[in-house]
């Protein structure tokens, strides 16, 4: 799976496929709640038929039995990456993994857990949500729980990736959203970084949305970001 993942934050199938038609190669894409809830599972199947890699970003979080059933159902879509919220706890994550194994006919998708949303800053974590300590401490604690539950990695900001690798190993995958170019508005995200910084911090995958999808030349923007992230 390619390491630069494009967030398909479009409202419907038509806009999504028109965007993908610009590419003459299979790329890695993220299908989130807005698109999935509008178009349903068929949009996943169509994008897979076109040769793209799919990260299904639905952030499952519920009681263990419900999470298990959700992952069992989603496994039939044959996606490449899938996620849930670490906040659901160890029993929920373990149950979801059981469901994923029951529903998959072949190789399991890469299952990852969401740690701390990149729209959170320190004040939101401590004051609004009521979780004490630093964002990094919380991210590491949740990532550790995810690994203990059988997940293969986590979603985290660029700024937690290096420490998570130090604690949990290089093979434990970090998927990092909040990627912006230097000149771009951060909009609703707070812990953001450039592709170059993501590379320096050892992120395994980056998720990029508007820097590519809103560009006048999305294909060029995609390759520019990919090159900046991959450049050693």
C-alpha positions as CSV (number, residue, x, y, z in Angstrom):
1,X,0.0,0.0,0.0
2,X,1.3,3.4,-0.9
3,X,2.4,5.6,2.0
4,X,0.7,8.8,0.9
5,X,-3.1,8.4,1.5
6,X,-5.5,10.9,-0.2
7,X,-8.6,11.7,1.9
8,X,-11.6,11.6,-0.4
9,X,-13.6,14.3,1.5
10,X,-16.2,14.6,-1.2
11,X,-20.0,14.7,-0.8
12,X,-21.0,12.1,-3.3
13,X,-19.9,9.4,-5.8
14,X,-19.8,11.7,-8.8
15,X,-17.3,14.1,-7.4
16,X,-15.2,11.3,-5.9
17,X,-14.9,9.4,-9.2
18,X,-14.3,12.5,-11.2
19,X,-11.4,13.2,-8.9
20,X,-10.0,9.7,-9.2
21,X,-10.3,9.8,-13.0
22,X,-7.5,12.3,-13.0
23,X,-5.0,9.6,-11.9
24,X,-3.7,7.0,-14.3
25,X,-2.4,4.8,-11.5
26,X,-3.7,3.2,-8.4
27,X,-3.3,5.4,-5.3
28,X,-4.1,5.0,-1.7
29,X,-7.3,6.7,-0.6
30,X,-9.2,7.3,2.6
31,X,-13.0,6.9,2.6
32,X,-14.5,8.6,5.6
33,X,-17.9,8.9,7.2
34,X,-19.4,11.6,4.9
35,X,-18.8,9.7,1.7
36,X,-19.5,6.2,3.1
37,X,-22.8,7.3,4.8
38,X,-24.0,9.0,1.6
39,X,-23.0,6.3,-0.9
40,X,-22.8,3.1,1.2
41,X,-20.5,0.1,0.7
42,X,-20.8,0.2,-3.1
43,X,-18.5,3.3,-3.2
44,X,-15.8,1.1,-1.6
45,X,-16.3,-1.7,-4.1
46,X,-16.2,0.7,-7.0
47,X,-12.9,2.3,-5.9
48,X,-11.4,-1.1,-5.3
49,X,-12.5,-2.2,-8.8
50,X,-10.6,0.8,-10.2
51,X,-7.3,-0.5,-8.6
52,X,-6.9,1.8,-5.7
53,X,-5.9,1.0,-2.1
54,X,-8.6,1.8,0.5
55,X,-8.3,3.0,4.0
56,X,-11.9,2.8,5.5
57,X,-12.0,5.5,8.1
58,X,-15.2,4.9,10.1
59,X,-13.7,5.0,13.6
60,X,-15.8,2.3,15.0
61,X,-16.5,2.8,18.8
62,X,-19.3,0.9,20.6
63,X,-19.9,-1.9,23.0
64,X,-17.7,-5.0,22.2
65,X,-20.4,-7.1,20.6
66,X,-21.5,-4.3,18.3
67,X,-17.9,-3.4,17.3
68,X,-17.3,-7.1,16.6
69,X,-20.4,-7.2,14.3
70,X,-19.4,-4.0,12.6
71,X,-15.9,-5.3,11.8
72,X,-17.2,-8.6,10.7
73,X,-19.5,-6.9,8.2
74,X,-16.9,-4.4,7.0
75,X,-14.4,-7.2,6.4
76,X,-16.4,-8.3,3.4
77,X,-15.5,-5.1,1.6
78,X,-11.8,-6.3,1.2
79,X,-10.3,-2.9,2.2
80,X,-6.6,-2.5,2.9
81,X,-6.8,-0.6,6.1
82,X,-9.6,-0.1,8.7
83,X,-9.8,1.7,12.0
84,X,-11.6,2.0,15.4
85,X,-11.3,4.3,18.4
86,X,-8.9,3.2,21.1
87,X,-11.2,4.9,23.5
88,X,-13.5,1.9,23.2
89,X,-11.1,0.0,25.4
90,X,-9.3,-3.3,25.2
91,X,-12.3,-5.6,25.2
92,X,-13.9,-3.7,22.4
93,X,-10.7,-3.8,20.3
94,X,-10.2,-7.5,20.9
95,X,-13.8,-8.2,19.9
96,X,-13.5,-6.1,16.8
97,X,-10.4,-8.1,15.8
98,X,-12.3,-11.3,16.3
99,X,-15.1,-10.0,14.0
100,X,-12.5,-8.9,11.4
101,X,-11.0,-12.4,11.3
102,X,-14.5,-14.0,11.1
103,X,-15.5,-11.8,8.2
104,X,-12.3,-11.8,6.1
105,X,-11.9,-14.4,3.4
106,X,-8.3,-13.7,2.7
107,X,-5.5,-11.5,4.1
108,X,-6.7,-9.2,7.0
109,X,-6.7,-5.5,6.4
110,X,-4.3,-3.5,8.5
111,X,-6.3,-2.7,11.6
112,X,-5.4,0.5,13.4
113,X,-6.7,2.4,16.4
114,X,-7.4,6.2,16.6
115,X,-5.5,7.7,19.6
116,X,-6.0,11.5,20.0
117,X,-7.7,13.4,17.2
118,X,-5.6,16.0,15.5
119,X,-8.3,18.6,16.1
120,X,-7.5,18.3,19.8
121,X,-5.0,20.5,21.5
122,X,-3.8,20.3,25.1
123,X,-6.6,22.5,26.5
124,X,-9.3,20.4,24.8
125,X,-7.8,17.2,26.1
126,X,-7.4,18.4,29.7
127,X,-10.2,20.9,30.1
128,X,-13.1,19.8,27.8
129,X,-12.5,16.1,27.8
130,X,-11.1,15.9,31.3
131,X,-8.1,13.7,30.6
132,X,-5.0,14.8,32.5
133,X,-1.5,14.8,31.3
134,X,0.1,15.5,27.9
135,X,-1.3,14.5,24.5
136,X,1.8,12.4,23.9
137,X,1.3,10.5,27.2
138,X,-2.3,9.8,26.3
139,X,-1.4,8.8,22.7
140,X,1.2,6.3,23.9
141,X,-1.1,4.8,26.5
142,X,-3.8,4.3,23.9
143,X,-1.3,3.0,21.4
144,X,0.0,0.5,23.9
145,X,-3.6,-0.7,24.6
146,X,-4.1,-1.1,20.8
147,X,-1.0,-3.3,20.4
148,X,-2.0,-5.4,23.4
149,X,-5.4,-5.9,21.7
150,X,-4.0,-7.2,18.5
151,X,-4.1,-4.1,16.4
152,X,-1.1,-3.4,14.0
153,X,-0.8,0.4,14.4
154,X,-2.5,3.6,15.3
155,X,-3.7,6.9,13.9
156,X,-1.7,9.7,15.6
157,X,-0.4,13.1,14.9
158,X,3.1,13.5,13.4
159,X,4.4,14.7,16.8
160,X,3.6,11.4,18.6
161,X,4.9,9.1,15.9
162,X,8.5,8.9,16.9
163,X,7.8,8.3,20.5
164,X,5.2,5.6,19.7
165,X,7.9,3.8,17.6
166,X,10.4,4.1,20.4
167,X,8.0,2.5,22.9
168,X,6.2,0.0,20.7
169,X,8.7,-0.8,17.9
170,X,9.3,0.2,14.3
171,X,6.9,-2.5,13.1
172,X,3.9,-0.9,14.9
173,X,2.5,1.4,12.2
174,X,1.8,5.1,12.6
175,X,-0.8,6.7,10.2
176,X,-0.6,10.5,10.5
177,X,-3.3,13.0,9.3
178,X,-3.0,16.7,9.7
179,X,-0.6,17.2,6.8
180,X,-0.4,20.6,5.3
181,X,2.0,22.5,3.0
182,X,3.7,25.5,4.6
183,X,1.4,28.1,2.9
184,X,-1.8,26.2,3.7
185,X,-4.5,27.1,6.2
186,X,-4.7,24.5,9.0
187,X,-8.5,24.9,9.1
188,X,-10.1,22.6,11.8
189,X,-6.9,20.7,12.7
190,X,-4.5,21.9,15.3
191,X,-1.6,19.4,15.4
192,X,-0.4,19.7,11.8
193,X,2.9,19.3,10.0
194,X,4.4,19.3,6.5
195,X,5.3,16.1,4.6
196,X,9.0,16.9,5.3
197,X,8.5,17.0,9.0
198,X,6.4,13.8,8.8
199,X,9.3,12.1,7.1
200,X,11.8,13.4,9.8
201,X,9.5,12.1,12.5
202,X,9.4,8.6,11.1
203,X,5.7,8.4,10.1
204,X,4.8,5.3,8.2
205,X,1.8,6.8,6.4
206,X,0.5,10.3,5.9
207,X,-3.1,11.3,5.2
208,X,-3.5,14.3,3.0
209,X,-6.8,16.0,2.1
210,X,-7.4,19.5,0.8
211,X,-3.7,20.1,-0.1
212,X,-4.4,17.6,-2.9
213,X,-8.1,17.5,-3.5
214,X,-8.5,21.3,-3.5
215,X,-5.4,21.9,-5.7
216,X,-5.7,23.2,-9.2
217,X,-3.6,20.3,-10.3
218,X,-4.3,17.4,-7.9
219,X,-2.0,14.9,-9.7
220,X,1.0,17.3,-9.4
221,X,0.1,18.1,-5.8
222,X,-0.1,14.4,-5.0
223,X,3.3,13.7,-6.5
224,X,4.9,16.7,-5.0
225,X,3.7,15.7,-1.5
226,X,4.7,12.1,-2.1
227,X,8.2,13.1,-3.1
228,X,8.6,15.4,-0.1
229,X,7.5,12.7,2.2
230,X,9.6,9.9,0.7
231,X,12.7,12.0,0.1
232,X,15.6,10.8,2.3
